[in-house]
Amino acid sequence: MTIGFRILTRGQAVSANLVARFAALPVANVSDSMHRMTAAGPRLQKMHRDGTLAGPALTVKTRPGDNLMLHKAIDLAAPGDVIVVDAGGDLTNSLMGELMLAHAVRRGVAGFVLNGAIRDADAFLTTNLPVYAAGVTHRGPYKDGPGEINVPVAIDGMVIEPGDLVLGDSDGVLSVPFAVAEEVFARTVAKQEAEAKLMAAIAAGTNDRSWVDAALRKLGCEMPEDA
């Protein structure tokens, strides 16, 4: 075993059916259904114009500013994969640009999550493939390695295993572990249904707001009698 410079086989991945079901759900509600304990951090910004991201993770760990293993990951990717790269968050050199983006689109890659930088930013807006990255720089990458493919990676404390579900929308990026994805889906659907009822009550002017005062009193907040 060559720790730090190896390509492993992904043993499992969330199904296309599950990906399609999650794709219609807001990332914020999925996050709430996971007790808001998981996030990739606010540094990851949307580099595409619009649209959402959903797919199984193909993970890459590389040293900052080197994209040799990212090139290989694009070549290995199955249609619908989301390539997740931990490059340490360094913004000195970009990890990919217009040419790699075009190759990824041709390969059917669903999108990218890059803990690092891109370049050719206008091409990402035009192509509109879902891409989240930590920044932009014109300085190009190196291609010397080392790196690893299909190993666990972490971005701002969020651990992503190969085959986990990766989601992204305007609120950011979230990873749902493979083993609990169905459970999280069920919880999120239940939350969606509860929110739909609340929205209907708000529209009708019948929503119960008594919980606000109850919470304030429980916490010891001093209030006037008529508040």
C-alpha positions in Angstrom: 0.0 0.0 0.0 1.4 3.4 -1.0 -0.1 5.9 1.4 -0.5 9.3 -0.3 -0.1 8.2 -3.9 -2.7 5.6 -4.9 -5.9 5.0 -6.8 -8.5 2.8 -5.1 -11.8 1.3 -6.3 -15.0 2.8 -5.1 -16.9 0.0 -3.4 -20.3 1.6 -3.2 -22.3 4.6 -4.4 -25.7 6.1 -3.8 -28.2 5.0 -6.6 -29.3 7.2 -9.4 -32.9 6.9 -8.1 -31.9 8.3 -4.7 -29.9 11.1 -6.3 -33.0 12.1 -8.4 -35.2 12.1 -5.3 -32.8 14.3 -3.3 -32.2 16.7 -6.2 -35.7 18.2 -5.7 -35.0 19.0 -2.0 -33.5 22.2 -0.6 -30.0 21.6 0.9 -31.1 23.6 4.0 -33.9 21.2 4.8 -31.6 18.2 4.3 -29.1 19.9 6.6 -31.9 20.5 9.2 -32.7 16.8 9.0 -29.1 16.0 9.9 -29.3 18.3 13.0 -27.3 21.0 11.2 -24.0 19.3 12.3 -22.5 18.9 8.8 -21.3 21.6 6.4 -18.5 22.3 3.9 -18.1 25.9 5.2 -18.9 29.3 3.7 -15.6 29.4 1.7 -17.0 27.2 -1.0 -18.7 29.5 -3.4 -20.9 28.7 -6.4 -18.9 29.2 -9.6 -21.7 28.3 -12.0 -24.6 30.5 -13.0 -27.6 28.6 -11.6 -28.9 25.1 -10.9 -28.3 22.5 -8.3 -25.8 19.7 -7.7 -26.5 16.1 -6.7 -24.6 12.9 -7.2 -22.3 10.2 -5.7 -18.9 11.4 -4.6 -15.7 10.5 -6.5 -13.1 11.7 -4.0 -9.7 13.1 -4.6 -7.0 14.1 -2.1 -4.1 16.1 -3.6 -1.4 18.5 -2.5 -2.2 22.2 -2.9 -2.0 23.4 -6.5 -1.5 20.0 -8.1 -4.1 18.5 -10.4 -2.6 15.3 -11.7 -5.0 13.2 -9.7 -7.9 15.4 -10.6 -7.2 14.7 -14.3 -7.2 11.0 -13.6 -10.4 11.3 -11.6 -12.2 12.9 -14.5 -11.0 10.1 -16.7 -12.4 7.5 -14.2 -15.7 9.3 -13.5 -18.9 7.6 -14.3 -21.7 9.8 -15.7 -23.5 11.5 -12.8 -20.5 11.5 -10.5 -19.6 14.5 -8.4 -15.8 14.9 -8.1 -14.9 16.2 -4.6 -11.3 17.4 -4.2 -9.5 18.2 -1.0 -6.5 20.3 -1.9 -6.1 22.0 1.5 -8.1 25.1 0.6 -5.0 26.7 -0.9 -5.7 29.4 -3.5 -2.2 30.0 -4.8 -2.6 27.8 -7.9 -5.8 26.7 -9.6 -6.9 23.1 -9.8 -8.8 23.3 -13.1 -9.9 25.6 -15.8 -11.8 25.7 -19.1 -10.1 22.7 -20.8 -10.7 20.3 -17.9 -14.2 21.6 -17.5 -15.0 20.8 -21.1 -13.5 17.3 -20.7 -15.6 16.8 -17.6 -18.8 17.8 -19.4 -17.9 15.4 -22.2 -17.5 12.6 -19.6 -20.9 13.3 -18.0 -19.5 14.5 -14.7 -22.4 16.0 -12.7 -20.2 18.7 -11.0 -17.3 19.5 -8.8 -16.6 20.5 -5.2 -13.1 21.9 -5.0 -11.4 22.9 -1.7 -9.1 25.0 -3.8 -9.2 27.5 -6.7 -10.4 27.5 -10.3 -9.3 29.7 -13.2 -11.1 30.7 -16.5 -14.0 31.8 -14.3 -16.1 33.1 -17.1 -16.1 29.6 -18.8 -17.6 28.2 -15.6 -20.5 30.7 -15.8 -21.1 30.0 -19.5 -20.9 26.2 -19.2 -23.0 26.3 -16.1 -21.9 22.9 -14.8 -22.4 22.9 -11.0 -19.1 23.8 -9.5 -18.2 25.0 -6.0 -14.7 26.2 -5.2 -12.9 28.2 -2.5 -11.7 30.9 -4.9 -10.3 32.0 -8.3 -6.7 32.6 -9.5 -5.1 32.9 -12.9 -2.1 30.9 -11.8 -2.1 27.4 -13.3 -1.6 24.1 -11.5 1.3 21.6 -11.3 1.0 18.0 -12.5 3.5 16.2 -10.4 1.4 14.4 -7.7 1.2 12.9 -5.2 -2.5 12.3 -4.4 -5.2 9.7 -3.8 -8.5 8.8 -5.4 -11.4 7.1 -3.7 -10.2 7.8 -0.1 -12.1 9.7 2.6 -11.6 13.4 2.4 -12.7 16.3 4.6 -13.6 19.9 3.9 -14.0 22.2 6.9 -14.8 19.3 9.1 -17.3 17.6 6.7 -16.1 14.1 5.9 -16.9 12.7 2.5 -16.5 9.0 1.8 -16.4 7.7 -1.8 -20.0 7.0 -2.9 -21.6 9.4 -0.4 -24.3 11.7 -1.7 -23.1 15.2 -2.5 -25.7 18.0 -2.7 -25.3 21.7 -3.6 -27.5 24.7 -4.2 -27.4 28.5 -3.5 -27.1 27.8 0.2 -23.9 25.7 -0.1 -22.7 22.1 -0.2 -23.6 19.1 1.9 -22.6 15.5 2.0 -25.0 12.8 3.2 -23.4 9.5 4.2 -24.2 6.5 2.1 -25.4 4.4 5.0 -28.0 6.9 6.2 -29.1 8.5 3.0 -32.5 6.8 2.8 -33.3 7.8 6.4 -32.2 11.4 5.8 -34.4 11.5 2.7 -37.5 10.3 4.7 -36.8 12.9 7.4 -36.4 15.7 4.9 -39.6 14.8 3.1 -41.5 14.9 6.4 -39.9 18.4 7.1 -41.0 19.6 3.7 -44.5 18.5 4.3 -44.6 20.2 7.7 -43.2 23.4 6.2 -45.8 23.3 3.4 -48.6 23.3 6.1 -46.9 26.2 7.9 -46.6 28.2 4.7 -50.4 27.7 4.2 -51.1 28.8 7.7 -48.9 31.9 7.2 -50.8 32.8 4.0 -54.1 32.3 5.8 -53.0 34.3 8.8 -53.7 31.4 11.2 -50.1 30.4 12.2 -49.6 30.0 15.9 -46.9 32.4 17.2 -47.4 31.7 20.9 -44.2 29.6 21.0 -42.1 32.8 20.7 -43.3 34.3 24.0 -43.2 30.9 25.6 -39.5 30.5 24.6 -38.7 34.0 25.9 -40.3 33.5 29.2 -38.7 30.1 29.7 -35.3 31.8 29.1 -36.0 34.5 31.6 -36.5 37.4 29.3 -38.1 40.5 30.9 -41.0 41.8 28.9 -43.9 44.3 29.3 -47.3 42.7 30.0 -48.7 43.8 26.6 -45.7 42.7 24.5 
